[in-house]
Amino acid sequence: YECSKPITTNDAMNSWFGQARLGLQWLFTRSGPLAVGINQGGCFMRALPDEAKTPDIQFHVATLSADMAGGKVHPFSGFTMSVCQLRPESRGHIRIRSTDPFEPPEMQPNYLSTELDRRTAVAAVKAARAITSSPAMRGLVKREVKPGPDSADDAALLEFCRNHGATIFHPSGTCKMGHDAMAVVDARLRVHGVAALRVVDCSVMPTLVSGNTNAPAVMMAEKAVDMIREDARRPLPVSP
């Protein structure tokens, strides 16, 4: 979004003087935009309130804007409101290409391959528009840069999501817990069929949580410590 007032990080980043001021502010006071994360606001909500019992989308708000992550900021005052789906139904795969451990694996995410994911993506963009057009925000928003006014109907919004959507922050589920053919670990985080090997991170989640993954990762690590200690005292057979 283009901001109607020169109050965003873009304004400082678009001049050598502004960049120097931000650097000095951080150096001498440990404050300012360089002292915080890129996303300084956020919220959880239900994009499909009639279907979702818990939040199904998450917003990240940054006080800068650019055409792409890591790119040069726009020449105007701007901010970014990105939104992600918390519990997508779409499932992809990661496959080994060869016996060479240095060869990158084959990765196919299959984004937006289910009807629920497509409807949630469209509803999420509409929710962002509702927030930025609210009375509290209306005086700060000059125009929507992306998707822009040409993306007016659901088909156009879905096409925008297909072309610009990407994974954000919460990769998980690649070594999921369970007993089916796609499961990697058992309930004690042991890799099926392999002795003395466990996976202890968010890849063991069969499905995503409705929130950030840091706290669940810490919880799993603490639980894993207890299980490893228990198994050291009472060795268990290899997980089938």
N, C-alpha and C positions, 0 to 999 in steps of 0.2 A: 504494500500500500504506500502511496505517496502521502506524506504528512503535510498538513496545511500550515504547520508552524515549524520553525528551525530548531527543533528540540531533540533530534535523534543523533545517534552516533555517526550517521552519514555526514552530517554537517561538519563535524570535527575531522573526519577522515579524508575529506575532499580538499584539504589544504595542508601544506607543510607546517604552517603555524599551528593548525588545529592538532595535527598528529604530534607535534612537539609538546603541545600543552597537555595532551593526554598522557604522554610518556613522563613528563615532569610531575604531573599530578600523582601518578602511580609511584614514581620514584621517591617523592618527598612525603606523601601523605598516605600511600597505600590505599587509595580510594579511586573512584571514577570507573568508567567502563572497562578499563584494563584490569581491574581488581575483581571482577565478577565474571560469571559464565556468560556465554553468548545469549542464552535464553534467560531473561530476567522476569518472566511471568509465565503462568500456565494454569491449566485447570483440567479437571476430568468431568465429563458429562455423558449423557446418553443421547446419541444421535437418533436412535430409534426407540423412543421411550415406551412405546406400546409393546415392544418385543424384548428389550434388554432390561434385565433386573438389576444390573450393576452398570457402572460407566463402561461404554464401549468405544469412546474416543478420548484422546488427550491432545490438548493444545500446548504449543510452545510459542512464546512471543519474544521476539528479539527486537532491540531498538536500532536495528540497521536493516538494510535490504540490498540484495544483489541478484543477478540473474541466475547464479548457481552457488552452491556451498563453496567457500574459499575464493570466490571471484571478487573482482573489484566492486566496491559498493557503488550504488547508483549516484549520479551527480545531483540528485535532489534529496531533500529530507524524506526519509522513509523508514518503515518498520515492517517486520515479517511476522505473520501469524500462520504457522504451519500446524497441521492436524494429522494425527495418525490413528489408525484403527487398533484398538487394544487386543481384540481377540479374533483375528481373522480365521475363517474356515479354510481358506485356500492352503493347500499343502504342495510343497515342491520336493526336490531331492538333491542330494549331494552324492556323487558317485566317483570312485577312484578310476582314473583313466588307464593306469598301467602300474607296473611294479616299481616304477621310479618314484621314490618318495618326494622328489623335488618337482615333479610335474603337477601343475595346478589341477585340482579336481574339476569335474563337470558339475556346474551348479545351475539348477533350473528352479526358480522360486515359484513360478505359476501364480503370480500376483493376479488378484481380481478374477479368479477362475470360478467363483461361486456367486450365486445370485445375491446372497446376503452381503458379501463383501462389496459387491458393486453398489448395492443400495446404500450401504453404510458410507461408502466413499462419497457418493453424491450428497447424502444428508450431512456429512461432515463439512463439506464446502459451504453448503447452505447455512449451517450453524455459524461458521466463521463470518459469513456475510451478515447474518442477523446481529452478531455481536458488534461488528464494525459500523453497522447502520443504526445502532441504539443511540438514544439521546446522549448518553455519557461519552460516546466515541464520535458522534457525528461531526462535532466541531473540529476534530483532529484529522479526519480523513478527507483528503482532497480528491483522490481517485483510487480505484482498485487497478493495480498494474497487472496482476495475474490472479485468476484466469482472465479478468477483464470483462467489459460489458458485452463482448461478442459471445461469451459463453453464458447464454441465458437459459437454455433448457437442460433437462437432465442428460440428454445424449451428449451435448457439448461439454458438460461438466465431467461426465464419465470419461470422455475422450481426453480431457485435460489430465485427469487422474492417471490414465493409462500412460500418457506421454511423459509426465513429470513425477510420478510417484516413485518412491524408493524406500528401502529399509532404513529405519531410524532407531538407534539406541538399544533395541530389545531383541537382538537375534537370540533364538533359543529353540529347543526342541529337536536338535539334530542327533541327540543320543537319548531319546526319550525312555522313560521308565515304563515297564509293562511286560506283558507276556506274549503279545502278538508277534507276527513275523517282522515287523518294523521296529520292535523294541530293542534297546541296546543294554539297558541295565535293569536289575531287579530292585525290589523294595529296599535293599540295603546298599544300593548304588554300585553293586558289583557287575562288571561286564559279563554278560551271559557266555558261559563256556570258557572263560579265561580266569586262571587263578591269580590272586593278589593284584588285581587291577580294578580300580573304581574310577568313576567319573563324578566329580563334585563341582558342578557349576550349573548355570541355567540351561545348558543343553539337555538336561535330564527332564525338563518340564514337558509333560505330554501336551499341555495347552498353556497359553500365556495367562498370567495374572492380570487383574484389572488395575494395573498401576506400574510403577517403576520396578525394575528387577533387582536393584541393589540389596534391599532388605531380605527378600527371599533367598538370595545367594548367600548372605551371611548366615541366615537361619539353617540352610542346608549344610554349610560348612561346619557349624556348631554341632548339628545332628550327626554328621559324618564322623566327627572326632569321637563322639560317644560310641558309635557303632564300631569303629576301628578298634577302640579300646576293648569293647566287649568281645569282639572276635579274636583279639589277641589273647584274651584269657580263655576263650572257648572257641577254638578254630571250627569254622563251619565248612561243609563241603562246597566245592565249586558250584556256582550257579549254573543250572542246566541251560 
